[in-house]
Amino acid sequence: MRNISYIIQKEFIQLFRNHVMLRIIILMPVIQLFILAYAATFEIKKIRLVVVDQDHSVTSRDLTAHFQGSPFYKAGKHYDSYKIAENDIIHGSADQILIIPAGFEKDLNREGFSQVQVVTDAINGSAASLMSAYSLAIIRDFNERILLQEKNIQFGQPIKIQYSYWYNPRLDYINFMVPGILVLLVTLIGMFLSSMALVREKEIGTIEQINVSPIRKYQFIIGKLLPFWVVALADLAFGLILAKLAFNIPIVGSIGLIFLMAMVYLLVMQGIGLLLSTITNTQQQAMFLSWFILVVLILMSGLFTPIESMPHWAQVLTWFNPIAYFIETMRMIMLKGSGFMDVMKSFLILSTLSIFILSLAIWRYRKVV
């Protein structure tokens, strides 16, 4: 225990003397939460709409006003020619074109129907589908108002649908993203710092002295990983406080369960960092490998895109992705109030992964010695 206490004390001293690392530990939670929570979103607001009004009637202006009055649309330019409006989409200065043909009002009054066209920039497929849904909803509402007011046609609704959104009643995307961002925060601290644990000793030339010292291998590894484990948990606590105070994120479930899952999850990520530390010789190599692996794990974790929408082979790979399990667990506990039995499967998988990866890292460290 004395040897472990000595290594832990040494690591904390080096950590707090390193001003750059100290700034990362303190500022990273704030930067991640306040930037990613607002930037990493699939919500679409202020759609840049260009109107080609070839009718110039009261009805066409009324339809245009419906779009401009929507909180999702930003009032754009008005043209008489579609070719000019098309150039705005080509040059990236517009997202949608609303085309109202000549005789729009006259056809409505005489024939009882007319046509409009909506052209959407579909480079981003998911954004295009949302924008099309918004425009169709506005046109549908405009149609119902015309039929009700001018044609006096009443719409019957034999089946009434009442929506109930559980766990996120306002459909706020920040509530969905912040728990995942907290997972990234813990991951970066735990994995990056752990990956440099042994490498730093190699670079300064003290690894040989440690190998011939009476310090046992398990004491050395515990002493190296425990400080970063504590720091990562402290950052998680700080992040939860920020999430509650700054974003009013609901924490419905047990905070103790969150930290229990985080403790096991950190062992997995620190095991990966320690394993990388045994196969690299410089901190730069360790950081590069850590970042490469972390990007792949994050993109396949379900943080930004649902795992269910991935190809089958990618979904199989997520079975071995610890970040995916912890993100799902964080969202279930914070937003749903899930208990231990609900997340027990993830707990057992993370525990198994931590035992396997730490054992592999310890075995690999023995080969280095």
C-alpha positions in Angstrom: 0.0 0.0 0.0 2.9 2.3 0.7 4.2 1.8 -2.8 0.8 2.5 -4.3 0.4 5.7 -2.2 3.8 6.9 -3.3 3.0 6.4 -7.1 -0.4 8.0 -6.7 1.0 11.0 -4.9 3.7 11.3 -7.6 1.1 11.2 -10.3 -1.1 13.9 -8.7 2.0 16.1 -8.2 3.0 15.8 -11.9 -0.6 16.3 -13.0 -1.1 19.5 -11.1 2.3 20.8 -12.0 1.5 20.4 -15.7 -0.4 23.6 -16.3 -1.4 22.6 -19.9 -3.0 19.4 -18.6 -4.6 21.1 -15.7 -6.3 23.6 -18.1 -7.5 20.7 -20.2 -9.0 19.0 -17.2 -10.8 22.2 -16.0 -11.8 23.8 -19.3 -12.7 20.7 -21.3 -16.1 20.1 -19.5 -17.2 23.7 -20.0 -16.1 23.8 -23.7 -17.6 20.5 -24.6 -20.9 21.2 -23.0 -21.5 24.7 -24.2 -20.2 24.2 -27.7 -21.3 20.6 -28.6 -24.7 20.9 -26.9 -25.7 23.6 -29.3 -23.6 22.7 -32.3 -24.2 18.9 -32.4 -27.9 19.0 -33.3 -30.0 17.8 -36.1 -32.7 20.4 -35.5 -33.2 22.7 -38.5 -34.1 26.3 -38.0 -33.9 29.4 -40.1 -34.3 27.6 -43.4 -33.3 30.0 -46.2 -36.3 30.1 -48.5 -36.4 31.8 -51.9 -39.8 32.5 -53.4 -40.6 32.6 -57.1 -44.0 34.3 -57.2 -45.2 34.4 -60.8 -48.9 35.1 -59.7 -48.5 38.3 -57.6 -51.9 37.8 -56.1 -53.4 38.1 -52.6 -53.5 34.3 -52.2 -49.9 33.8 -53.3 -48.7 36.5 -50.8 -50.8 34.8 -48.1 -49.1 31.5 -48.8 -45.7 33.1 -48.7 -46.6 34.8 -45.4 -47.4 31.3 -44.0 -43.8 30.3 -44.6 -42.3 33.5 -43.3 -44.4 33.3 -40.2 -43.0 29.8 -39.3 -40.2 29.7 -36.8 -38.3 27.3 -39.0 -38.0 29.6 -42.0 -36.0 32.7 -42.6 -37.5 35.3 -44.9 -35.5 35.2 -48.2 -35.5 36.8 -51.6 -38.3 37.0 -54.1 -37.8 36.4 -57.8 -39.9 36.2 -60.9 -37.6 33.7 -62.6 -36.8 30.2 -61.4 -33.4 30.2 -63.1 -32.2 33.0 -60.9 -33.6 31.3 -57.8 -31.9 28.0 -58.8 -28.5 29.8 -58.8 -29.0 30.6 -55.1 -29.3 26.9 -54.3 -26.3 26.2 -56.6 -24.2 28.8 -54.8 -25.3 27.6 -51.4 -27.2 30.8 -50.4 -30.6 29.1 -50.3 -32.1 25.8 -49.0 -35.5 25.7 -50.6 -37.4 27.3 -53.5 -41.2 27.9 -53.3 -42.5 28.3 -56.9 -46.0 29.7 -57.2 -47.1 29.6 -60.9 -49.0 32.3 -62.7 -52.8 31.9 -62.4 -52.5 30.3 -59.0 -55.3 32.3 -57.4 -57.5 32.2 -60.5 -57.3 28.4 -60.7 -58.2 28.1 -57.0 -61.3 30.2 -57.5 -62.4 28.8 -60.8 -61.3 25.1 -60.8 -61.1 24.6 -57.1 -57.5 23.5 -57.1 -54.0 24.7 -58.1 -50.4 23.6 -57.8 -47.2 24.9 -56.2 -43.7 23.4 -56.4 -41.1 23.2 -53.6 -37.5 22.5 -54.6 -35.2 21.4 -51.8 -31.4 21.2 -51.7 -31.0 17.5 -50.9 -27.2 17.2 -50.5 -27.8 16.5 -46.9 -30.5 13.8 -47.1 -31.7 13.9 -43.5 -32.0 17.7 -43.6 -33.8 17.7 -46.9 -36.4 15.2 -45.5 -37.0 17.5 -42.5 -37.3 20.6 -44.7 -39.7 18.9 -47.0 -41.9 17.8 -44.0 -42.0 21.4 -42.7 -43.0 22.8 -46.1 -45.7 20.1 -46.7 -47.1 20.8 -43.2 -47.4 24.5 -43.9 -49.0 23.9 -47.3 -51.5 21.4 -45.8 -52.4 24.0 -43.1 -52.9 26.6 -45.8 -55.1 24.2 -47.8 -57.4 23.5 -44.8 -57.8 27.2 -44.0 -58.8 27.9 -47.6 -61.4 25.1 -47.6 -62.7 26.1 -44.3 -63.0 29.8 -44.8 -63.8 30.2 -48.5 -65.4 26.9 -49.4 -67.0 26.3 -46.0 -65.9 22.7 -46.0 -65.7 21.2 -42.5 -63.1 18.6 -41.8 -64.3 15.7 -39.8 -62.0 13.8 -37.6 -63.6 10.4 -36.7 -60.3 9.3 -35.0 -58.7 11.9 -32.7 -55.0 11.4 -32.1 -53.5 12.8 -28.9 -49.7 12.8 -28.8 -47.8 12.2 -25.6 -44.0 12.6 -25.6 -42.4 10.7 -22.7 -39.1 11.5 -21.2 -38.5 14.6 -23.5 -41.9 16.3 -23.7 -40.6 19.4 -25.4 -38.6 17.4 -28.0 -35.6 19.3 -27.0 -32.5 18.0 -28.8 -30.2 19.3 -26.1 -31.7 16.9 -23.6 -30.8 14.1 -26.0 -27.3 15.2 -26.7 -25.9 16.4 -23.3 -25.8 12.9 -21.7 -23.8 11.7 -24.6 -21.5 14.6 -24.4 -20.9 13.9 -20.8 -19.8 10.4 -21.8 -17.3 12.0 -24.3 -16.0 14.2 -21.5 -15.2 11.2 -19.2 -13.8 9.2 -22.1 -11.3 11.9 -23.2 -10.0 12.4 -19.7 -9.8 8.7 -18.8 -8.4 7.4 -22.1 -6.0 10.1 -23.1 -4.4 10.5 -19.7 -4.1 6.8 -19.2 -2.5 6.3 -22.6 0.4 8.5 -21.6 1.0 6.9 -18.2 3.7 4.4 -19.2 4.9 6.4 -22.3 5.9 9.4 -20.1 8.2 7.1 -18.0 9.7 5.8 -21.2 10.4 9.2 -22.6 12.1 10.5 -19.4 14.0 7.3 -19.0 12.7 6.2 -15.6 10.9 3.0 -16.8 14.1 0.9 -16.4 14.4 2.1 -12.8 10.8 1.2 -12.1 11.2 -2.2 -13.6 14.1 -3.1 -11.3 12.6 -1.5 -8.2 10.7 -3.5 -5.5 7.4 -2.0 -6.7 5.2 -4.8 -7.9 3.6 -4.6 -11.3 0.0 -4.4 -10.0 1.0 -1.6 -7.6 2.6 0.3 -10.4 -0.4 0.0 -12.7 -2.9 0.9 -9.9 -0.8 3.8 -8.9 -0.7 5.0 -12.5 -4.4 4.6 -13.3 -6.2 5.5 -10.1 -5.4 9.3 -10.2 -6.9 9.6 -13.7 -9.9 7.5 -12.6 -10.5 9.9 -9.8 -10.0 13.0 -12.0 -12.4 11.6 -14.7 -15.1 11.0 -12.0 -14.6 14.5 -10.7 -15.0 15.9 -14.2 -18.2 13.9 -14.6 -19.6 15.4 -11.3 -18.7 18.9 -12.6 -20.3 18.1 -16.0 -23.5 16.9 -14.3 -23.7 20.2 -12.3 -23.2 22.2 -15.4 -25.8 20.2 -17.3 -28.4 20.9 -14.6 -27.6 24.5 -14.0 -26.9 25.7 -17.5 -29.2 23.5 -19.6 -31.7 22.3 -17.0 -31.2 18.7 -18.1 -33.5 16.5 -16.0 -31.7 13.9 -13.9 -34.6 11.6 -13.1 -32.6 8.5 -12.1 -30.1 7.8 -9.4 -26.9 9.8 -9.5 -25.2 7.0 -7.6 -26.1 4.6 -10.4 -24.6 7.0 -12.9 -21.3 7.0 -11.0 -21.4 3.2 -10.6 -21.6 2.7 -14.3 -19.0 5.4 -14.9 -16.6 3.7 -12.6 -16.8 0.4 -14.5 -16.8 2.2 -17.9 -13.6 4.1 -17.0 -11.8 0.9 -16.3 -12.6 -0.2 -19.9 -11.3 3.0 -21.4 -8.3 3.2 -19.1 -7.5 -0.4 -20.1 -7.5 0.7 -23.7 -5.3 3.6 -22.9 -2.9 1.4 -20.9 -2.7 -1.1 -23.7 -1.8 1.6 -26.2 0.8 2.9 -23.7 2.5 -0.5 -23.7 2.9 -0.6 -27.5 4.0 3.0 -28.1 7.3 4.7 -27.3 6.3 8.4 -27.3 3.4 10.4 -26.0 2.8 11.7 -29.5 2.3 8.1 -30.8 0.0 7.3 -27.9 -2.1 10.4 -28.5 -2.4 9.7 -32.2 -3.5 6.1 -31.7 -5.9 7.1 -28.9 -7.5 9.7 -31.1 -7.8 7.3 -34.1 -9.5 4.6 -32.0 -11.7 7.1 -30.2 -13.0 8.7 -33.4 -14.1 5.3 -34.7 -15.7 4.4 -31.4 -17.6 7.7 -31.1 -18.9 7.6 -34.7 -20.3 4.1 -34.1 -21.6 4.7 -30.6 -25.1 6.1 -31.6 -24.2 9.6 -30.3 -25.0 11.3 -33.6 -26.8 8.7 -35.6 -29.0 5.8 -34.4 -27.4 2.4 -34.3 -30.5 0.9 -35.7 -30.0 2.9 -39.0 -26.5 1.5 -39.5 -25.7 -1.6 -41.7 -26.0 -4.9 -40.0 -22.2 -5.4 -39.9 -21.8 -2.1 -38.2 -24.4 -2.9 -35.6 -22.5 -6.1 -34.9 -19.3 -4.1 -34.3 -21.2 -1.9 -31.8 -21.6 -5.0 -29.5 -17.9 -4.4 -28.6 -18.1 -0.6 -28.4 -18.1 0.4 -24.7 -19.0 4.0 -25.5 -22.3 2.8 -27.1 -23.3 1.0 -23.9 -22.5 4.0 -21.6 -24.2 6.5 -23.8 -27.4 4.4 -23.8 -27.1 3.9 -20.1 -26.6 7.7 -19.4 -29.7 8.6 -21.4 -31.8 5.9 -19.7 -30.8 6.9 -16.2 -30.9 10.7 -16.7 -34.0 11.0 -18.9 -36.1 7.8 -18.1 -35.1 7.2 -14.5 -34.1 3.6 -15.2 -32.9 1.5 -12.3 -30.1 -1.0 -12.0 -32.1 -3.9 -13.4 -32.8 -1.9 -16.5 -29.1 -1.3 -17.2 -27.7 -4.6 -15.7 -27.0 -6.0 -19.2 -24.8 -3.0 -20.0 -23.2 -3.2 -16.5 -22.2 -6.9 -17.1 -20.9 -6.3 -20.6 -18.8 -3.3 -19.4 -17.5 -5.4 -16.5 -16.5 -8.2 -18.8 -14.8 -5.8 -21.2 -12.9 -4.1 -18.4 -11.6 -7.5 -17.1 -10.6 -8.6 -20.6 -8.9 -5.3 -21.7 -7.1 -4.7 -18.4 -5.8 -8.3 -18.3 -4.6 -7.9 -21.9 -2.9 -4.6 -21.1 -1.2 -6.1 -18.0 0.0 -9.1 -19.9 1.3 -6.8 -22.6 3.2 -4.7 -20.1 4.9 -7.8 -18.8 6.2 -8.4 -22.3 7.6 -4.9 -22.5 9.5 -5.4 -19.2 
